[in-house]
Amino acid sequence: MKLGILVNEGPYTHQASDSAYQFVKAALAKGHQVCRVFFYHDGVNNGTRLTVPPQDDRNIVKRWSELAAEHKLDLVVCIAAAQRRGLMDKSEAKRHGKDADNLAPGFRISGLGQLIEAGIEADRLVVFGD
Amino acid sequence: MTEENAGGVAKRFLYVNRRAPYGSIYALESLEVVLIGAAFEQDVSLAFLGDGVYQLAKGQDTKGLEVKNFSPTFRALEDYDVTKLYVEKEALEARGLTAADLVVPVEVVDAARMAEIMEAQDVILSF
């Protein structure tokens, strides 16, 4: 089955991003295809490379990056939600005259159209949120 | 069934709005998805449940909150061909509201009918 995933909550604050990660991992292990993981609302914070969780805790951002590298996952952070919350890649930082960028490896920033497209293309769009 | 569906292209998208318009960003960002999604020519419906019915209430004044009152945007949805708005009857009644208190024309449906509407969708985005 072809799956699209929507993650609506930030890491550590809420179970949603953990559940989404475990679901995606399990689905891939069962041979399903995950065509896109879209991060919206505070979910965009799953894509900041500047998180430094305690060493005895899971590293949620790194975990997403590694899963993306392993399975060629398309991890998309919503640009409008990202701008509100201070998430940016190099080109966005340059465009807005910011002195830093913080998007983690394996993530890309794009528009909400990518979420709708995932809904159209996937057999199921699974939403993880509050 | 819409003409697009007859061509086998469009999917039925339902946006479920469960939260009050202010106090969290979910309602505003849900509406942003609806507006972007409208360009994709899918079969779009909106549902308002629980405190979500407050999103459509007339006479919203957000000056004291220092946030934008986005309720007028619901009136623009018609221009995007988004005209199917379902409001949960029980949620309206529990809050002392009627369809006349809302900024746009809606179809008021009971929870059982709402469940049927949800059952008929291809994609449900819940905010």
Interface residues (C-beta under 8 A of the other chain):
Chain A: L6 N8 Y40 H41 A80 A81 R84 G111 L112 G113 L115 I116 E117 G119 I120 L125 V127 G129
Chain B: K11 F13 I25 Y26 E29 E32 V33 I36 G37 A39 F40 Q42 D122 V123 I124 L125 S126 F127
